């Protein structure tokens, strides 16, 4: 550890001082200083980690507990792991467990590194943060602040596929008392490159590939406010208290899992004895209506966007009279006059000669009749409130999954949808990875390792690093190095 800091004093500080002189001479500027400091700090950071790892490996090798349970098999086994500051190359000792012959690297176990782990958790979090927003390639390019350190697209893809997007809800101090909750639900349409492995796409009777994946989105929220003010000509709406649930959730069991997750969230965050109504808004899909079976006091509402879509389809071929007929359809829907709606559609069908258009008109009428209860709830209980399903799909899912030409596997699509929801819910990827690592360690038998770690803690508590470092590193006493002495004192006090 001392060698790394000494190297920074002997080499890094000299380079920084030269840049400072260049600024005075007018040959350099602040940007040169910033880049130089960044480069030297990256070198210091990676060297410090490697040196600390070596000290820990030496301490493990001399441990009484280690000698009790493990025999030394190999020394100075090299490993390189990617960190946010760059690649860290370090040496560690390989051991065999006495009595079983199992080969382990105790240093890696103490550090929490898996046998084939290629990057630290902060580096993985940095890559995932970028991948969630852009692409696997850019995620690999942003794994480290060192531009020369890049992870492959395949590595980032594997990271996405293997990350378990599951964290427990934090227990609120007090559950919210809300009279009414709103839920909007819909699905995106994503192009499949393959389902599980390349070449497994099937074809329909027409010979077209069946290559559409439909990840689902459910958004729970409390209210909608106009951020731009009531008098604004360009309203900008914001959802209050929103929570997203995204993923494939295929089949009956998948739907059940999705709505049970929604129910658990509502029961955890809200006082359900105070909650009177839950409106579930959707396009009429069966999986959306199913939500009413899992959420108490919930009612299904037909979304206005899809109502408008079918109204427009019904009159598109009527030309000059289209607007007039459209207004009549809306009057019948708004007044919940089913007889008048049927009468209007009978007139439209009589005026329609094209068979394909007739079929579209009949489909639209059946859509309204099959969702009449949802229309009734919309008009009688929500005052025709305009919900925002398509906007949520666009921002949360489509922006990453389907707005650009790209293909996904089922696993990749499901994972990315869940990661997007996690990020939009305000989650931090580094916290997710730490939780996942913690859960994994809980299921591993590490009694001997923990015994050894406790011994190392007792041994290390007997000396003070800040006092030792002043004696061993020449140059640290200089006034210009006051910041580093302060930093080491802070590190020890912490």
Buried (B, 14 or more C-beta within 10 A) or exposed (E): BBBBBBBBBEEBBEBBEEBBEBEEEEEBEEEBBEEBBEBBBBBBBBBBBBBBBBEBBEBBBEBEBBEEBBEEBEEEBEBEBBBBBBBBBBBBBBBBEEEEEEEBBBBBBBBBBEEEBBBBBBBBBBBBBBBBBEBBBBBBBBBBBBEEBBBEBEBBBBBBEEBEBEBEEEEEEEBBEBEBBBBBBBBBEBBBBBBEEEEEEEEEEEEEEEBEBBBBBBBBBBEBEEEEEEEEEEEEEEBEBBBBBBBBBBEEEBBBBBBEBBBEBBBBBBEBEEBEBBBBBBBBBEBBBBBBEBBEEBBBBBBBBBBEBBBEBBBEBBEEEBEEBBEBBEEBBEEBEBEBBBEBBEEBBEEBEEEEBBEBBBEBBEBBEEBBEBBBBBBEEBEEEEBBBBBBBBBBBBBBBBEEEBBBBBBBBBBBBBBBBBBBBEBEBBEBBBBBBEEEEEEEEBEBBEBBBEBBEEEEEEEEEBEBBEEEBEBBEEEEBEEBBEEBBEEEEE
